[in-house]
């Protein structure tokens, strides 16, 4: 019987830890931070924006090797002279039951903007789904850098 209270304390701590992790995933702040993308070692910083979230490109192989690289593939010719570093890639996302929806993701590799959703599959793993039109979608897994 002397080990029983220790087990209860251990189970209580485990339940508290799990509840905290679940709350972090469910909270709007769960996606806030820096994320490494699978393309070109991109790093996107996601932050709060007017009740939702947005994200900007803060690094990539291209930016590292040529910091002045411009957004030359943008379909909007007026934006082709802006630097890639710092451009907004994610915008318009609002909280949903499963993550964030109603937003868009800009792809500087082809210059197009796509409808997107974001879900968290762990505290340090984000799933990005961008669609031309449903069901023509592409999924990416992003990993937290810090």
C-alpha positions as CSV (number, residue, x, y, z in Angstrom):
1,X,0.0,0.0,0.0
2,X,2.9,2.4,0.5
3,X,3.5,2.6,-3.3
4,X,-0.1,3.5,-4.1
5,X,0.2,7.3,-3.4
6,X,3.3,7.4,-5.6
7,X,1.4,5.8,-8.5
8,X,-1.5,8.3,-8.1
9,X,1.0,11.2,-8.0
10,X,2.7,9.8,-11.1
11,X,-0.6,9.3,-13.0
12,X,-1.7,12.7,-12.0
13,X,1.5,14.2,-13.4
14,X,1.1,12.2,-16.6
15,X,-2.5,13.3,-17.0
16,X,-1.5,16.9,-16.4
17,X,1.4,16.7,-18.9
18,X,-0.9,15.2,-21.6
19,X,-3.6,17.7,-20.9
20,X,-1.1,20.5,-21.3
21,X,0.2,19.1,-24.6
22,X,-3.3,18.7,-25.9
23,X,-4.1,22.3,-24.9
24,X,-1.0,23.5,-26.7
25,X,-2.0,21.8,-29.9
26,X,-5.6,23.1,-29.7
27,X,-4.6,26.6,-28.8
28,X,-4.3,29.2,-31.5
29,X,-0.8,29.8,-30.4
30,X,0.2,26.2,-31.2
31,X,1.4,27.2,-34.7
32,X,3.2,30.3,-33.5
33,X,6.9,30.0,-34.1
34,X,9.5,29.2,-36.8
35,X,8.9,26.3,-39.1
36,X,11.3,24.5,-41.6
37,X,9.6,23.7,-44.9
38,X,10.7,20.7,-47.0
39,X,11.4,22.9,-50.0
40,X,14.7,24.7,-50.3
41,X,15.4,24.6,-46.5
42,X,12.8,27.4,-46.2
43,X,12.1,28.9,-42.8
44,X,8.7,30.5,-42.2
45,X,7.9,32.5,-39.1
46,X,4.2,32.2,-38.1
47,X,2.7,34.8,-35.8
48,X,-0.7,36.1,-34.6
49,X,-2.4,38.5,-37.1
50,X,-5.7,40.1,-36.3
51,X,-7.4,37.2,-34.5
52,X,-5.8,34.6,-36.9
53,X,-2.3,33.6,-38.0
54,X,0.0,34.6,-40.8
55,X,3.5,33.7,-41.8
56,X,6.5,35.3,-43.6
57,X,9.6,33.8,-45.2
58,X,12.7,34.5,-43.2
59,X,15.2,32.1,-44.7
60,X,16.0,29.6,-47.4
61,X,18.9,28.3,-49.4
62,X,18.3,30.9,-52.1
63,X,18.1,33.8,-49.5
64,X,21.3,32.5,-47.8
65,X,23.3,32.4,-51.1
66,X,21.8,35.5,-52.6
67,X,20.1,37.8,-50.0
68,X,18.8,40.2,-52.6
69,X,16.9,37.7,-54.6
70,X,13.6,39.1,-55.8
71,X,10.1,37.6,-56.2
72,X,10.6,37.3,-60.0
73,X,8.0,34.6,-60.6
74,X,5.1,36.4,-59.0
75,X,2.0,36.3,-61.3
76,X,1.4,40.0,-60.2
77,X,4.1,41.8,-62.2
78,X,4.0,44.8,-59.8
79,X,5.3,42.5,-57.0
80,X,8.2,41.0,-59.0
81,X,10.8,43.4,-57.6
82,X,10.1,42.8,-53.9
83,X,12.8,40.8,-52.0
84,X,11.9,37.2,-51.2
85,X,13.2,37.6,-47.6
86,X,10.3,38.8,-45.5
87,X,7.5,38.3,-47.9
88,X,4.2,37.1,-46.5
89,X,3.6,33.4,-47.5
90,X,0.6,32.7,-45.2
91,X,-2.4,35.0,-44.7
92,X,-6.0,35.0,-43.9
93,X,-6.1,32.0,-41.6
94,X,-8.7,31.7,-38.8
95,X,-9.2,29.1,-36.2
96,X,-11.3,26.0,-36.9
97,X,-12.1,22.9,-34.9
98,X,-9.1,21.0,-36.5
99,X,-6.6,23.8,-37.0
100,X,-6.7,26.9,-39.2
101,X,-8.6,27.4,-42.4
102,X,-9.7,30.1,-44.8
103,X,-6.2,31.2,-45.6
104,X,-3.8,31.2,-48.5
105,X,-0.3,30.2,-49.1
106,X,1.9,31.9,-51.6
107,X,4.5,29.8,-53.5
108,X,7.4,31.9,-54.7
109,X,8.7,28.9,-56.7
110,X,5.8,29.3,-59.2
111,X,4.5,32.7,-58.3
112,X,0.9,31.4,-57.4
113,X,-1.3,31.7,-54.3
114,X,-3.3,28.7,-53.2
115,X,-6.1,28.1,-50.7
116,X,-4.7,26.4,-47.7
117,X,-5.4,24.7,-44.3
118,X,-3.1,24.1,-41.4
119,X,-3.4,21.3,-38.8
120,X,-1.0,20.3,-36.1
121,X,-0.1,16.6,-35.7
122,X,2.2,17.2,-32.7
123,X,3.7,20.1,-30.8
124,X,6.5,20.4,-33.3
125,X,4.8,19.2,-36.5
126,X,2.5,21.2,-38.7
127,X,0.6,19.9,-41.8
128,X,0.1,22.4,-44.6
129,X,-2.4,21.6,-47.3
130,X,-2.5,23.8,-50.3
131,X,-5.1,23.4,-53.1
132,X,-5.5,24.7,-56.6
133,X,-9.1,23.5,-56.4
134,X,-10.2,20.6,-54.2
135,X,-9.2,17.7,-54.6
136,X,-6.1,19.0,-56.4
137,X,-4.1,19.5,-53.3
138,X,-0.6,19.1,-52.0
139,X,0.4,18.3,-48.4
140,X,3.6,19.2,-46.7
141,X,4.9,18.5,-43.2
142,X,6.7,21.4,-41.6
143,X,8.9,21.0,-38.4
144,X,9.4,23.6,-35.7
145,X,12.9,25.0,-35.6
146,X,12.7,26.5,-32.1
